[in-house]
């Protein structure tokens, strides 16, 4: 998938993510001072000027004497506590965004009561996986892509903790406030896992991290393999069924020579990597001891034609990362779904199809069926009963067509024949959540519910005017949780789509300007986890309602 820098009122043009990132990169590079004071640049500057190092060494004795009497700095725990002090959902001043409809007096009182009870940031989290023992945690939690384990959050959403990715400079931990969370968190037991993306012109960097689900305390973080820094992450992590391994793809849309990365969940140690010539924005699917994922094409910004290989799906061993098979599929940036030995995935630009593959290692004919679609399919494939469900459209995460159009299709899993097709007002780029209603995120700013039997529209709700909804929605027994591109998390009634409340996810002192709130929320064990452009990853719990 591509990243979208779509500002309202700007005439859309056809660009890829490399061109879309260019304004942000130039903005960062334009200020010498701003770059000079970024930690990585300072470190590089010191290495380039060893005389300065010698001078510093010369005064170490004096500095040491001062340090002995210097007050101790605030701890990370203190910093987290300070961040928790802000009200959940607080929005930046001076913006032209839609008003928040939450009763904040009630939320504040609920927060105070929760703090008195001691359950705001330390409520127990199940210590065993919610998914079955033989099923991995994949993108959106399972084949139905519901983004939840069923139970709803009781009471108004209240911020429990927030976390910004960290990196270490010679043993000194630094908080990366420039890190964006573009992918969706993964949950296993009492831990939450995520991946970040930091733009550092002309490159991007990323980190994988593991947090305590109840407190947000970091267990570990890793940002390199074989001495090479990770590139930014768009792909969402998957966790093996036994909880021992995390697998995630690397790279943004213009990137090449990216890796599929496997780390040990207990320690963050990199177990193996597998490099491909393209990028891996697709989110991996783990089935037993096999990892399946797509490698997407790098397209010319004007023609959308691939500049190198058009893309492929591949499978590797979870144990050692060895390639098991590879099958050409045009631009498979969709996240695959695997069931009963069959793999289903969307084909994006220059493909425009949903494809079923034989997932077995020794298959003689890999492609089982291919169904053409009216538009590229870039969102994750959803499976429910005997249906294969996917959304698409004539726009993507970068480009908004002047005449937008979208579609959701339901196909028979056995042969790819169409059961129904529903046209929508704009592209569906996130996964369709399959509950008793099919919940679709739409790039015109709406969340739309469809009837699973025939695809008829049941209700539609705009989150924040016409700000696109690009990530998948989370669906519980009673509610739908969806995020608008400009940073609003909305809670809707599943029955009728009416808005219950809305909170702002970006940092109040650094509102998102690139429209990169595209992380899909996860509701698990009574907590909601979601990433954002400038607010890091956040955890919300239910406050006390009256």
Secondary structure, DSSP 8 states (H G I E B T S, - for coil): -------TTS------HHHHHHHHHHHHHT-HHHHHTSHHHHHHHHHH-HHHHHHHHHTHHHHHHHHHTS-----HHHHHHHHHTS-TT---TT---------HHHHHHHHHHHHHHT-SS-----SS-SS-TT--B-GGGSTT--SB-S----SSEEEEEEE--EEEETTEEEE-TT-B--S--EEETTEEEEE-BEEETTEEE--EEEEETTT--EEEEE-EETTEE-----S--EE-TTS-EEEEE---TT--S-EEEEEETTT--EEEEEE-SSB--S--EEETTEEEEEEB--B-TTT--BSS---EEEEEETTT--EEEEEE-TT--S--EEETTEEEEEE-TTT-EEEEEE-STT-SS-EEEEEE-SSB--S--EEETTEEEEEEES--SS---TT--EEEEEEETTT--EEEEEEESS---S--EESSSEEEE-TTSEEEEE-TTT--EEEEEESSTT----S--EE-SSEEEEE-TTSEEEEEETTT--EEEEEE-SBTTB---S-------EEETTEEEEE-SSS-EEEEEE----
